[in-house]
Amino acid sequence: MHATTSTARRGLPLHIKVMLGFVLGTVIGLAVHATSPDAPWVTHLIDYVLGPFGQIFLNLLFMLVVPLMFSALVLGVAELGDIASLGRLGWRTLIYTGVVTGAAVLIGLVCVNLLQPGTHMSPELIQKAMSSNLAKASEIATQGNQLNIMDLLVNIVPHNIVSAMGDDKQKLGIVFFALMFGIGLVMRPTPGTEAFKNALHGLFEISMHLIGMFIKLAPYAVFCFMFKLCARLGIDVLLSLGWFVVTVLLAIAIHGFVVLPLWVRFMGRMSPIAFFRGSQEATLTAFATASSTATLPVTLRVAEENLRLPRKVSRFVLTVGASANHHGTALFEGITVLFLAQVYGLHLGVGHQLMVLVLCILGGIGTAGIPSGSLPVIAMICGIVGLPAEGIGIILGVNTFLDMCRTALNVTGDLATAVVVSERSGHAEVPDTLPTEGGLGH
């Protein structure tokens, strides 16, 4: 009786509410597009109600990302206790991230070579897609022309931490600054630094509590996002780029449901069923927000409470991962570059495709963890391989939906990395009460 009353009081789990918001927003949005796509009331509803509400939701999360990232990473480094442990953990994280991100890009390149999505688009459809997104594509191309790989690497070390906090493209600078701060705490154990560490604990707990309050708005926000997307574009845009969408979703599915489960099972010694069951809330939140950075608080909580990963490992790996471990983004970048090459009739040989693979791995690390953060990086890679960067306008119609899908893979990949690093570092902590088969344990 008590259990029944408790369940009734709690209501539906958050991830179920997010899925309901996604389904309702999609169905109602498509219905509105089919019946009255250009009605003034639809425009007013999107511009003055649904659009602002969704943006405010994202702003609430982004508002607390910097204090959360800083406090979580500094505390994670400080809890390791010595610089040698930090070095081993850092190298493991870097190597595993590079290997699995490379596998994701390789899967994308194989899929795009097999399905050849760029050859299924007629010149009329290409022109129509380009003309409808010309202004946005030109803006993204300009941003891409201003990027280069060396700048991404140099900006890891910020010359002004305050400006880095206000620039989504410099989140890796905050990670570096937090790492240095954590190392300083480890090297200088005094009453003053211990007091500062306690203050950071308070900052972390406050940030997590506030974001826990804000995240309850996620089902309503994802309804707004999907209604806006479907009411304005309808299903025609999705169908017109169907081969491209299928290619991306197939590659994401292979990496997410084949590679990651095998990796978690054999390298992390965790049941894939337990892993997906424990991480589903973070995955759906990432899908709803299309931002690995905004999903970070949920990812941290899921890692500690559901997957039972040690804090000193999960905080380090996941905080770094939110800025640098983008499996889905790197995969999408590789597919998009080769897709545009096929559209323009440019044959990229094995050597050029290997170069694209390396650029996508580096680009995935340097991509801002915000909605559509990968587009300027794709424009930059297009420029390097000799493609017109403005061609990115072809895929803008379906980018929002695919952005949600690849962000979900990014966050799932972060959690898989945390599982493997915890196991391989010898830090895995599994309570005796945790079931090992079908539950949430190793």
C-alpha positions in Angstrom: 0.0 0.0 0.0 2.8 2.4 0.9 4.7 1.6 -2.3 1.5 2.2 -4.4 0.9 5.5 -2.7 4.5 6.6 -3.2 4.4 5.8 -6.9 1.1 7.6 -7.3 2.5 10.7 -5.6 5.6 10.7 -7.8 3.7 10.3 -11.0 5.3 9.4 -14.3 9.2 9.3 -14.5 10.8 12.3 -16.2 12.0 10.3 -19.2 8.5 9.1 -19.9 7.2 12.7 -19.7 9.9 13.8 -22.2 8.9 11.0 -24.6 5.2 12.1 -24.3 6.2 15.7 -25.0 8.2 14.6 -28.1 5.3 12.5 -29.5 2.6 15.1 -28.8 4.8 18.0 -30.2 5.5 16.0 -33.3 1.9 14.8 -34.0 0.3 18.2 -33.3 3.0 20.1 -35.2 2.6 17.9 -38.3 -1.2 18.2 -38.1 -0.9 22.0 -37.9 1.5 22.0 -40.9 -1.0 19.9 -42.9 -4.0 22.0 -42.1 -2.8 25.6 -41.7 0.9 25.9 -42.2 0.9 29.7 -43.0 -1.8 30.8 -40.6 -0.9 33.9 -38.6 -1.9 32.3 -35.3 0.7 29.6 -35.9 3.4 32.1 -36.5 2.4 34.1 -33.4 2.2 31.0 -31.2 5.7 29.9 -32.2 7.3 33.4 -32.1 5.7 34.7 -28.9 4.9 31.6 -26.8 6.6 28.3 -27.7 9.9 29.6 -29.1 10.6 31.9 -26.1 9.6 29.2 -23.6 12.0 26.7 -25.2 14.9 29.3 -25.3 14.3 30.3 -21.7 14.5 26.6 -20.7 17.9 26.3 -22.4 19.1 29.6 -20.9 18.2 28.4 -17.4 20.4 25.3 -18.0 23.2 27.2 -19.7 23.2 29.8 -16.9 24.5 27.2 -14.4 26.7 25.2 -16.7 29.9 27.2 -16.0 29.7 27.0 -12.2 28.7 23.3 -12.5 31.6 22.4 -14.9 34.1 24.3 -12.8 33.2 22.9 -9.4 32.6 19.3 -10.6 36.0 19.1 -12.4 38.0 20.9 -9.7 36.5 18.5 -7.1 37.0 15.5 -9.3 40.7 16.3 -9.6 41.1 17.1 -5.9 39.5 13.8 -4.9 42.0 11.9 -7.0 44.6 12.9 -4.4 47.8 13.0 -6.4 49.0 14.2 -9.8 50.1 10.7 -10.9 46.5 9.5 -10.6 45.2 12.5 -12.6 47.8 11.7 -15.4 46.8 8.1 -15.7 43.1 9.0 -15.7 43.6 11.7 -18.2 45.6 9.5 -20.6 43.0 6.7 -20.4 40.2 9.2 -21.1 42.0 10.7 -24.0 43.0 7.4 -25.6 39.5 5.8 -25.2 37.8 8.9 -26.5 40.0 9.0 -29.6 39.6 5.3 -30.4 35.8 5.2 -30.0 35.3 8.5 -31.7 37.4 7.2 -34.6 35.3 4.1 -34.7 32.1 6.3 -34.9 33.5 8.4 -37.8 34.6 5.2 -39.6 31.1 3.8 -39.3 29.7 7.0 -40.7 32.1 7.0 -43.7 31.3 3.3 -44.5 27.6 4.0 -44.4 27.8 7.1 -46.6 30.0 5.2 -49.1 27.5 2.2 -49.2 24.2 4.2 -49.4 25.5 7.1 -51.5 22.8 9.5 -50.2 24.2 12.5 -52.2 23.5 10.8 -55.5 19.7 10.5 -54.8 19.1 14.3 -54.8 17.9 15.9 -58.0 19.4 19.3 -59.1 16.0 21.0 -58.6 15.8 19.7 -55.0 19.3 20.8 -54.3 18.6 24.3 -55.6 15.4 24.5 -53.6 17.1 23.4 -50.3 19.9 25.9 -50.9 17.7 28.9 -51.8 15.5 28.4 -48.7 18.5 28.5 -46.3 20.8 30.8 -48.2 21.2 33.5 -45.5 21.8 31.0 -42.7 24.2 28.9 -44.8 26.3 32.0 -45.6 26.5 32.9 -41.9 27.6 29.4 -41.0 30.2 29.4 -43.9 31.6 32.7 -42.6 32.0 31.2 -39.1 33.6 28.1 -40.6 36.1 30.2 -42.6 37.2 31.8 -39.3 38.0 28.5 -37.7 41.1 26.4 -38.1 42.4 23.4 -36.2 45.4 25.2 -34.7 43.1 27.9 -33.3 41.0 25.2 -31.7 44.1 23.7 -30.0 45.5 27.1 -28.9 42.2 28.2 -27.4 42.3 25.2 -25.0 44.5 27.5 -22.9 42.5 30.6 -22.4 44.1 34.0 -22.1 41.0 35.4 -20.4 39.0 33.0 -18.4 36.1 35.5 -18.0 35.7 35.8 -21.8 36.0 32.0 -22.1 33.0 31.6 -19.7 30.9 33.7 -22.0 31.9 32.0 -25.3 30.4 28.6 -26.1 33.3 27.8 -28.4 35.8 28.2 -25.6 34.4 25.7 -23.1 37.5 23.6 -23.3 39.3 26.6 -21.9 37.2 26.4 -18.8 38.0 22.7 -18.5 41.8 23.5 -18.7 41.4 26.2 -16.1 39.5 23.9 -13.8 42.2 21.2 -14.2 44.9 23.7 -13.2 42.9 24.8 -10.2 42.3 21.2 -9.1 46.0 20.4 -9.5 46.8 23.5 -7.4 44.4 22.2 -4.6 46.2 18.8 -4.7 49.7 20.4 -4.5 48.9 22.9 -1.8 46.9 21.3 1.0 46.4 24.1 3.6 43.5 25.1 5.8 42.8 27.9 3.3 42.6 25.5 0.3 40.5 23.1 2.3 38.0 25.9 3.0 37.9 26.7 -0.7 37.3 23.1 -1.5 34.3 23.0 1.0 33.0 26.2 -0.7 33.2 24.4 -4.1 31.2 21.5 -2.6 28.5 24.0 -1.7 28.6 25.5 -5.2 28.3 22.1 -6.8 25.4 21.1 -4.6 23.5 24.4 -5.2 24.0 24.1 -9.0 22.8 20.5 -9.1 19.8 21.3 -7.0 18.8 24.3 -9.1 19.2 22.4 -12.4 17.2 19.6 -10.9 14.4 22.1 -10.5 14.7 23.5 -14.0 15.0 20.1 -15.7 11.4 19.3 -14.7 10.4 21.7 -17.5 12.1 19.5 -20.1 8.9 17.7 -21.2 7.2 21.0 -22.0 10.3 22.4 -23.7 10.7 19.4 -25.9 7.0 19.7 -26.9 7.8 23.3 -27.9 10.9 22.3 -29.9 9.1 19.5 -31.8 5.9 21.5 -32.5 8.0 24.4 -33.8 10.1 22.1 -36.0 7.2 20.1 -37.5 4.7 23.0 -37.8 7.1 25.0 -39.9 8.8 22.3 -42.0 6.3 19.4 -42.1 7.3 15.9 -43.1 8.1 17.0 -46.7 11.6 18.3 -45.8 12.4 15.0 -44.0 11.3 13.0 -46.9 13.2 15.1 -49.5 16.4 14.4 -47.6 15.4 10.9 -46.7 18.5 9.1 -47.9 20.7 11.5 -45.9 18.6 11.1 -42.8 18.5 7.3 -43.1 22.3 7.2 -43.5 22.9 9.3 -40.4 20.3 7.4 -38.3 21.8 4.0 -39.4 25.3 5.0 -38.5 24.1 6.4 -35.1 22.2 3.1 -34.5 25.2 0.9 -35.3 27.5 2.9 -33.1 25.0 3.3 -30.3 23.4 -0.1 -30.2 26.3 -2.3 -31.4 29.7 -0.6 -30.7 28.9 1.0 -27.3 27.2 -2.1 -25.8 30.2 -4.3 -26.8 32.6 -1.7 -25.5 30.7 -1.4 -22.1 30.4 -5.2 -21.8 34.0 -6.3 -22.6 36.0 -3.2 -21.6 33.7 -1.9 -18.8 32.4 -5.3 -17.5 28.9 -4.0 -17.2 25.7 -5.5 -18.6 24.6 -3.5 -21.7 21.0 -3.8 -20.5 21.9 -2.3 -17.1 23.9 0.4 -18.8 21.1 1.5 -21.1 18.5 1.3 -18.3 20.6 3.4 -16.0 21.5 6.0 -18.6 18.1 6.4 -20.4 17.2 9.6 -18.5 20.4 11.4 -19.5 20.0 10.1 -23.1 16.5 11.4 -23.4 17.4 14.8 -21.8 20.2 15.1 -24.3 17.7 14.4 -27.1 15.3 17.0 -25.7 17.9 19.8 -25.3 20.2 19.0 -28.2 23.1 20.1 -25.9 25.6 17.8 -24.1 26.6 20.8 -22.0 23.1 21.5 -20.8 22.6 17.8 -20.1 25.7 17.6 -17.9 24.0 17.8 -14.5 21.6 14.9 -15.4 24.6 12.9 -16.8 26.5 13.4 -13.5 23.6 12.4 -11.4 22.8 9.3 -13.6 26.4 8.2 -13.4 26.6 8.4 -9.6 23.0 7.3 -8.7 22.1 4.8 -11.4 25.3 3.4 -12.8 27.1 3.7 -9.4 30.3 5.1 -10.8 32.8 6.6 -8.4 32.5 10.4 -8.2 36.2 11.1 -8.6 36.2 9.4 -12.0 32.7 10.3 -13.3 33.0 14.0 -12.5 36.4 14.2 -14.4 35.4 12.0 -17.4 31.9 13.4 -17.9 32.8 17.1 -17.4 35.7 16.8 -19.9 33.4 14.7 -22.1 30.7 17.3 -22.2 33.2 19.6 -24.0 35.4 17.1 -25.9 33.9 13.6 -26.2 31.4 14.0 -29.1 31.0 10.6 -30.8 27.7 11.5 -32.5 28.9 14.9 -33.6 32.1 13.5 -35.2 30.1 10.8 -37.0 27.6 13.4 -38.3 30.4 15.7 -39.5 32.0 12.9 -41.5 28.8 11.8 -43.1 27.8 15.4 -44.0 31.2 16.2 -45.6 31.0 13.1 -47.8 27.4 13.6 -48.6 28.1 17.2 -49.8 31.0 15.8 -51.9 28.6 13.4 -53.6 26.1 16.2 -54.2 28.7 18.3 -55.9 30.2 15.4 -57.8 33.6 15.6 -56.0 35.2 12.2 -55.7 37.2 11.9 -52.4 39.7 9.0 -52.5 40.8 6.9 -49.6 43.5 9.4 -48.6 41.1 12.3 -48.6 38.6 10.3 -46.6 41.2 9.4 -44.0 42.0 13.1 -43.7 38.3 13.8 -43.2 38.3 11.1 -40.4 41.2 12.8 -38.6 39.6 16.2 -39.0 36.3 15.0 -37.7 37.9 13.5 -34.6 39.7 16.8 -33.9 36.5 18.7 -34.9 34.4 16.6 -32.5 36.7 17.7 -29.7 36.6 21.4 -30.6 32.8 21.5 -31.2 30.7 23.6 -28.8 28.3 21.5 -26.8 25.3 23.6 -27.9 22.5 23.1 -30.4 23.9 23.1 -34.0 27.4 23.6 -32.6 28.9 21.3 -35.2 27.8 23.3 -38.3 30.7 25.8 -38.3 33.1 22.9 -37.9 31.6 21.1 -40.9 31.9 24.3 -42.9 35.6 24.5 -41.9 36.2 20.9 -43.0 34.4 21.5 -46.3 36.8 24.4 -47.0 39.8 22.2 -46.3 38.7 19.5 -48.7 37.7 21.9 -51.4 33.9 22.0 -51.1 31.8 25.2 -51.0 30.9 25.8 -47.4 27.6 27.3 -48.4 26.5 23.8 -49.4 25.6 23.2 -45.7 22.4 24.9 -46.4 21.2 21.7 -48.1 20.9 19.9 -44.8 19.7 22.7 -42.6 16.1 21.6 -42.9 16.7 18.3 -41.1 19.6 19.5 -39.0 17.5 20.2 -35.8 16.1 16.6 -35.6 19.5 15.0 -36.4 21.1 17.4 -33.9 18.9 15.9 -31.2 19.8 12.3 -32.3 23.6 12.9 -32.4 23.6 14.7 -29.0 21.8 11.7 -27.5 24.7 9.5 -28.8 27.3 12.1 -27.5 25.9 11.8 -23.9 25.5 8.0 -24.1 29.1 7.8 -25.3 30.3 10.0 -22.4 28.7 7.6 -19.9 30.1 4.5 -21.7 33.6 6.1 -21.5 33.1 6.8 -17.8 32.1 3.1 -17.2 35.2 1.9 -19.1 37.6 4.3 -17.5 36.2 3.5 -14.0 36.7 -0.2 -14.6 40.1 0.1 -16.2 41.4 2.5 -13.6 40.5 0.1 -10.8 38.1 2.6 -9.3 34.8 0.7 -9.9 32.6 0.8 -6.8 29.7 -1.6 -6.7 27.5 -1.8 -3.6 26.7 -5.3 -2.3 23.0 -4.6 -2.6 23.2 -3.8 -6.3 21.9 -6.6 -8.6 24.3 -7.8 -11.2 21.9 -9.2 -13.7 19.2 -7.1 -15.3 19.8 -4.3 -12.7 22.1 -1.4 -12.6 25.4 -3.0 -11.7 28.5 -4.5 -13.3 
